[in-house]
Amino acid sequence: MIGGLLAPQLNQYLERLIPPRPPEMQAMEAYAKETRFPIIGPVAGHFCYQLARTIGARRIFEMGSGYGYSTSWFARAVKENGGGTVYHVVWDEALSQRARTHLSALGFNGVIEYHVGEAVQTLRGTKGTFDLIFNDIDKEGYPASLPVVAEKLRPGGVLIVDNMFWRGRVVDRRVNDAETDGIRSFTRAVFADPEFVSTIVPLRDGVLVARRT
């Protein structure tokens, strides 16, 4: 789902409030619309940017970065926060190459480190902790990612997780596929974990924001 659960009029209203993006980002948005590639979109992207700016994030790890749309929002925040590194991680080499092209055009070469591989393993193997971790991997993998995220996120750091509503399937008891159950299990676990203070923001397809205490 590209647009989310909000009524189209509300989604359009929110999008009109977001400041104009550079032409390269607009091209990325147009490509997602044409191909139905699931990006976070400008409203959730701006929200992620705002969170990263608010906490002064300078080390950000993306678990599932696509062709770099969400990365562009985080990279802008890191650059404005004084510099640092955004880790762009995808399984697919073609997506990684496409991201490099877009993000280079946006002028973010100095703040992005690219990895092609499995996101949880890459996070586990990366030295140091992070100010912000963004999780958008395959949904059945969400539950197993939480212990690694908790280990790699600094105290006071923020976890952002996409697709918490999963097109409304999480509240449909008839739906019990691996992806939906993975999101449900992850959601229960993070809300029950005393190390996190969590909220689901009803933007797009549901965005979880959790602060590590």
C-alpha positions, 0 to 999 in steps of 0.5 A: 500500500502506498497511500496508507489508511488515511482518507485520500483527502487527508493524505493530500492535505498533509502532503501539501503541508510538507515543504517542497522537496528537491527535484531528485526526491520528487523523481523518487516519489514519482517512480514509487507511484508509477511502479508501486514501490513501497516508500515511506512517502513525504509525510512520514519521511518528513516526520522521520527527518524531524525526529532525527533533527530533534534528537541530534542524530549523527549515527543512523542505521536503516534496516531495509533502505530500498532505493534510498528515499528514506535515506535521503530524509535521514541524510539531510538530518544528519548533515544539518546536525553537523555530520555523521553517518547513515548506514544504507542496507539492502539485500539487492545490489541493483537497489543499492546502485540505484540509491547511490545514483539518487543520493549522490545527485542529492549531495549526500555522498559524505554521510552515507555508508552503503551495505548489501546484505541481510539487515539484522546481521549487518546491524549486529556486525557494525561497531558502536551504537546508534542514535536512531535505527529505522526498521523496514525489513521483511515483516516476519523478521521484525520479532527477531530484530528487536533484541539486536536493535535493543543492543545497538541503540544507545540509551535515549536513542529512537527506534522507528518502525514502518508498517505497524498497521499492515494495511489494517490486517493487524486488527483482522483476526482472520489474517494469520500469515507470517508477515502479519503475525510478525508485526503483531508479535513485534508490537506486543514485545516492544510495548511490553519491553521496559527498555522502550517507551513506544507509540504508534503514530497513525501516519501512512501505514502506521509508524512506531516510535520507541525511545530506549530508556 
